[in-house]
Amino acid sequence: MFFKYCFNALNRILSPIGLKLPFDSFLYYFDRYFVSKIKNRFAKFADKINNKLNRKSVFIVLSGPPAIGKNTVEHFLINELKNVGINLNHIKSYTTREKRLDNLDKYNYNFIKINQFKNKIKNKEMLEYVINKNNGQYYGFDINDIKNAIMFRMNCIVVPTYNFLINLEKLIKKNKINHCKVVSVYLIPPSIDVIKERIKNRSTESKAEIKRRIASVNEDIKTAKYYKYKIVNHESFKTAIMIKDLVLKELKKKK
């Protein structure tokens, strides 16, 4: 209701000069110039309090080739860590592609227009982004979402590319952040054939996209070297238990 009121008020001001702002554009600029600044100030205040309390946080970077079962492992991991008092926050990435009907789409992505994404790149608001070579769509993570999560000492999980991990580690090192423990895990398939079969059986993607994903499997696995931990994902639940143990181990470390 509040957003609609501000939106209508702004368009009343612009109407005499023949301009009208679309609602999705209004939300984007409202978030960028107003909401994000409030979040940043509050995050800095929260960080000072947490420093005094010496609170630690964990940032889980979970990656792997297509169809390895990252979302299933993440689901089990969130529940397992919750059982030991650690609440994980899933950080959404941004994309310019069209929405799908499945619920995972809403869980994983913030959907914005291409011009909005390009503005984020131009203003250096993206920690990491990629452009799909086949359809030209953009995918990436907003650096402010990551910074605020770290400053609020939220326990987080992301499912990105290896470039995200590299840039995250640079960000933490540059800002001399000691309280945030990065747990990077790469899921390795039991066999390449199993992964290829899973990709073929997907009904949410085009034939061209399925073909591209199959071709990218071997290249993707080469990036496993950037991750601290590599786990062969035989069973998603057991994999989640292993990652939980790694998280608890990292949180016990002094540095």
C-alpha positions as CSV (number, residue, x, y, z in Angstrom):
1,M,0.0,0.0,0.0
2,F,2.8,2.4,1.0
3,F,4.7,1.7,-2.3
4,K,1.6,2.2,-4.4
5,Y,1.0,5.5,-2.7
6,C,4.5,6.7,-3.3
7,F,4.4,5.4,-6.9
8,N,1.1,7.3,-7.7
9,A,2.4,10.5,-6.0
10,L,5.5,10.4,-8.1
11,N,3.6,9.9,-11.3
12,R,1.3,12.8,-10.5
13,I,4.4,15.0,-10.2
14,L,5.7,13.7,-13.6
15,S,2.4,13.8,-15.5
16,P,2.5,17.6,-16.3
17,I,5.7,17.0,-18.3
18,G,4.4,13.9,-20.1
19,L,6.4,11.3,-18.2
20,K,5.2,8.1,-16.5
21,L,7.3,5.7,-14.5
22,P,6.6,1.9,-14.7
23,F,5.9,0.3,-11.3
24,D,8.8,-2.2,-11.6
25,S,11.2,0.6,-12.4
26,F,9.8,2.6,-9.4
27,L,10.5,-0.3,-7.1
28,Y,14.0,-0.8,-8.4
29,Y,15.0,2.9,-7.9
30,F,13.1,3.1,-4.6
31,D,15.1,0.1,-3.3
32,R,18.4,1.4,-4.7
33,Y,18.3,5.0,-3.4
34,F,16.2,4.6,-0.3
35,V,15.8,1.1,1.2
36,S,19.4,0.0,0.5
37,K,20.8,3.1,2.3
38,I,18.8,2.4,5.4
39,K,19.9,-1.3,5.3
40,N,23.6,-0.2,5.0
41,R,23.4,2.1,8.0
42,F,21.6,-0.4,10.1
43,A,24.1,-3.1,9.1
44,K,27.0,-1.0,10.3
45,F,25.3,-0.4,13.6
46,A,24.6,-4.1,14.0
47,D,28.2,-4.9,13.1
48,K,29.5,-2.7,16.0
49,I,27.2,-4.5,18.5
50,N,28.2,-7.9,17.2
51,N,31.9,-7.1,17.5
52,K,31.5,-6.4,21.2
53,L,29.6,-9.8,21.5
54,N,32.3,-11.5,19.4
55,R,29.6,-13.3,17.4
56,K,30.7,-15.5,14.5
57,S,28.8,-16.4,11.3
58,V,29.2,-18.9,8.5
59,F,28.9,-18.3,4.7
60,I,28.4,-21.6,2.8
61,V,29.2,-21.6,-0.9
62,L,27.7,-24.7,-2.4
63,S,28.5,-25.5,-6.1
64,G,28.7,-28.3,-8.5
65,P,27.8,-29.2,-12.1
66,P,24.2,-29.0,-13.4
67,A,21.7,-31.6,-12.0
68,I,24.1,-32.7,-9.2
69,G,21.3,-32.0,-6.7
70,K,22.5,-28.7,-5.1
71,N,19.0,-27.6,-4.2
72,T,18.2,-30.9,-2.5
73,V,21.4,-30.9,-0.5
74,E,20.7,-27.3,0.5
75,H,17.2,-28.2,1.7
76,F,18.5,-31.1,3.9
77,L,21.4,-28.9,5.1
78,I,19.2,-26.0,6.2
79,N,17.1,-28.5,8.3
80,E,20.1,-30.2,9.8
81,L,21.8,-27.0,10.9
82,K,18.5,-25.7,12.3
83,N,18.4,-28.8,14.5
84,V,21.7,-27.6,16.1
85,G,20.6,-23.9,16.5
86,I,22.1,-22.5,13.2
87,N,19.5,-20.8,11.0
88,L,20.7,-20.5,7.4
89,N,19.5,-17.7,5.1
90,H,19.4,-18.4,1.4
91,I,20.7,-15.4,-0.7
92,K,18.9,-15.1,-4.0
93,S,20.7,-14.2,-7.2
94,Y,19.4,-11.8,-9.8
95,T,18.4,-12.8,-13.3
96,T,16.9,-11.2,-16.4
97,R,15.3,-14.5,-17.8
98,E,11.6,-15.2,-17.8
99,K,10.0,-16.8,-14.7
100,R,9.2,-20.5,-14.7
101,L,6.2,-22.1,-13.0
102,D,8.1,-24.1,-10.4
103,N,8.5,-22.9,-6.8
104,L,12.3,-23.2,-6.9
105,D,12.4,-20.3,-9.3
106,K,10.9,-17.9,-6.8
107,Y,13.2,-19.3,-4.1
108,N,16.4,-18.9,-6.1
109,Y,16.0,-15.7,-8.1
110,N,15.1,-12.0,-8.1
111,F,13.7,-11.2,-11.6
112,I,14.6,-7.8,-13.1
113,K,14.8,-6.2,-16.5
114,I,18.0,-6.3,-18.6
115,N,18.5,-2.5,-18.4
116,Q,18.2,-2.7,-14.6
117,F,20.9,-5.5,-14.5
118,K,23.1,-3.4,-16.8
119,N,22.8,-0.4,-14.5
120,K,23.8,-2.6,-11.6
121,I,27.0,-3.7,-13.5
122,K,27.7,-0.1,-14.5
123,N,27.4,1.1,-10.9
124,K,29.6,-1.8,-9.7
125,E,26.7,-3.3,-7.6
126,M,27.3,-6.9,-8.7
127,L,29.8,-9.1,-6.8
128,E,29.7,-11.6,-9.6
129,Y,27.6,-12.1,-12.8
130,V,27.5,-14.2,-15.9
131,I,25.8,-13.9,-19.3
132,N,24.3,-17.1,-20.8
133,K,25.9,-17.5,-24.2
134,N,22.9,-19.1,-25.7
135,N,20.1,-16.7,-24.7
136,G,21.9,-13.6,-23.6
137,Q,20.3,-13.6,-20.2
138,Y,22.1,-12.2,-17.1
139,Y,22.7,-13.9,-13.8
140,G,24.5,-12.6,-10.7
141,F,24.6,-11.6,-7.0
142,D,24.2,-8.0,-5.7
143,I,27.3,-7.0,-3.7
144,N,25.1,-5.1,-1.2
145,D,23.1,-8.2,-0.4
146,I,26.4,-10.0,0.4
147,K,27.9,-7.1,2.4
148,N,24.8,-6.6,4.5
149,A,24.5,-10.3,5.2
150,I,28.1,-10.4,6.4
151,M,27.8,-7.2,8.5
152,F,24.6,-8.5,10.1
153,R,26.5,-11.7,10.8
154,M,23.8,-13.8,9.2
155,N,24.5,-17.5,8.5
156,C,24.1,-17.7,4.8
157,I,24.1,-20.2,1.9
158,V,24.5,-19.4,-1.8
159,V,24.6,-21.6,-4.9
160,P,26.8,-19.6,-7.3
161,T,29.7,-20.1,-9.8
162,Y,33.4,-20.3,-8.8
163,N,33.9,-16.6,-9.6
164,F,31.5,-15.7,-6.8
165,L,33.7,-17.6,-4.4
166,I,36.9,-15.9,-5.6
167,N,35.3,-12.4,-5.3
168,L,33.8,-13.2,-1.9
169,E,37.2,-14.2,-0.5
170,K,38.7,-11.0,-1.9
171,L,35.9,-9.0,-0.3
172,I,36.5,-10.6,3.1
173,K,40.3,-10.2,2.9
174,K,40.1,-6.6,1.7
175,N,37.8,-5.6,4.6
176,K,39.7,-7.7,7.2
177,I,36.6,-9.6,8.2
178,N,37.5,-12.2,10.8
179,H,34.1,-13.2,12.2
180,C,32.8,-14.8,8.9
181,K,33.8,-18.4,8.2
182,V,33.5,-19.3,4.5
183,V,32.8,-23.0,3.9
184,S,33.2,-23.7,0.2
185,V,31.9,-27.1,-1.0
186,Y,31.9,-28.5,-4.5
187,L,29.6,-31.5,-5.1
188,I,31.2,-34.1,-7.4
189,P,28.9,-36.6,-9.3
190,P,29.3,-40.3,-8.8
191,S,29.6,-40.6,-12.6
192,I,29.3,-38.2,-15.5
193,D,26.7,-40.5,-17.2
194,V,24.3,-40.1,-14.3
195,I,24.5,-36.3,-14.5
196,K,23.9,-36.3,-18.3
197,E,20.9,-38.5,-17.9
198,R,19.4,-36.2,-15.2
199,I,19.9,-33.2,-17.5
200,K,18.2,-34.9,-20.4
201,N,15.2,-35.8,-18.2
202,R,14.6,-32.1,-17.2
203,S,11.3,-30.8,-18.6
204,T,11.8,-27.1,-17.6
205,E,14.5,-26.3,-20.2
206,S,14.7,-26.2,-24.0
207,K,16.6,-28.8,-26.0
208,A,19.3,-26.2,-26.8
209,E,19.8,-25.4,-23.1
210,I,19.9,-29.1,-22.2
211,K,22.6,-29.7,-24.9
212,R,24.6,-26.7,-23.6
213,R,24.5,-27.9,-20.0
214,I,25.6,-31.4,-20.9
215,A,28.6,-30.0,-22.8
216,S,29.5,-27.8,-19.8
217,V,29.7,-30.6,-17.2
218,N,33.4,-31.5,-17.7
219,E,34.4,-27.9,-17.8
220,D,32.4,-27.1,-14.6
221,I,34.0,-30.0,-12.7
222,K,37.5,-28.4,-13.4
223,T,36.5,-25.5,-11.2
224,A,36.4,-27.8,-8.1
225,K,40.0,-26.9,-7.4
226,Y,38.9,-23.5,-6.1
227,Y,36.8,-25.0,-3.3
228,K,38.1,-26.0,0.1
229,Y,36.0,-29.2,0.3
230,K,35.0,-31.7,-2.4
231,I,32.3,-34.2,-1.7
232,V,31.0,-37.0,-4.0
233,N,27.3,-36.7,-3.8
234,H,26.1,-40.3,-3.6
235,E,23.1,-39.5,-1.3
236,S,21.9,-35.9,-0.7
237,F,21.0,-36.4,2.9
238,K,24.3,-38.0,3.8
239,T,26.1,-35.2,1.9
240,A,24.2,-32.6,3.9
241,I,25.3,-34.3,7.2
242,M,28.9,-34.2,6.0
243,I,28.6,-30.4,5.3
244,K,27.0,-29.8,8.6
245,D,29.9,-31.4,10.4
246,L,32.3,-29.2,8.3
247,V,30.4,-26.1,9.3
248,L,30.5,-26.9,13.0
249,K,34.2,-27.7,12.7
250,E,34.9,-24.3,11.0
251,L,32.9,-22.4,13.6
252,K,35.0,-23.9,16.4
253,K,38.3,-22.5,14.8
254,K,39.6,-19.3,16.4
255,K,40.8,-17.9,13.1
